[in-house]
């Protein structure tokens, strides 16, 4: 019996878009059997030849329509995890960057086909709303991580997170 091939490494970026009211933009996907949605930050895969920072700015533009963003430093780094898409196993390595923005209307017209097929919505969240939801949030522990980021500012070195 042949061995399964090693997972394909897929570096990716996530962006913590925080508006002037200290709200975090999250996207949703996949209503679950219990009626909950999975929520996550803007972002996606790093294209060949692209830096993580370039990928972050591209993803923001594609997913929100926002083009004038000053990207802050990397604040979190996700523990690698695997996923299977179309029969191919990928190992995902995520870097989370901070970006402070003025509140704006989200424009998802730049979504790629995969995003159109899987993303079901978006909204801005406060820390208290994140802490009160029963919906799964990514990364794990997002309410506490976000609260610490707001109160303490960006860490000197990226914090390791799950998911």
Phi, psi and omega in degrees: 000126182290148177284146174295140179294155178297147178300150176275127180291130178231092175293141180216166180234151172231149181232126175273094177275112183243125182274179184291352175258017181058040174253145182254131178278128175230152175251153180244157176209151168053092173297130183269171182303329181273006178088358180276162175243151174269129182245142183206163181281165175298151176147183181173196185288150175274125179283153177305135179082000183257139174282165176300320180294318177297318179297319180298314180294322178296314181297319178300314180298313182294320188268341184232343185084355183282127184246340184253076184241134170262112182281129176275191183283166174289128183249330179225157174226124183283142171296138180301144177216162183246152175214155178246126178229122181054040177080002180252133179268128179242142170258118185264128174238114186251142171241133182253124178249154179260139173215119175272131182224157169280143180309139182208163178278126181287133177240108183263016182294344179271004178304143170281165182305317180299319180292318178301324183281336187245330182278127186256348180176183177204157174193162176267136184238141169270167177301315183295324177294320177297317181293333185269345185281151172263355179291144175294136180241144177235131004286166176302142179077019185305317180303316180289318179299316180294317178300315179296321179298316179293320184279324186255346185082178181297141177289159178295324177232149180302139177272138178280128181233164178256125175095000000 
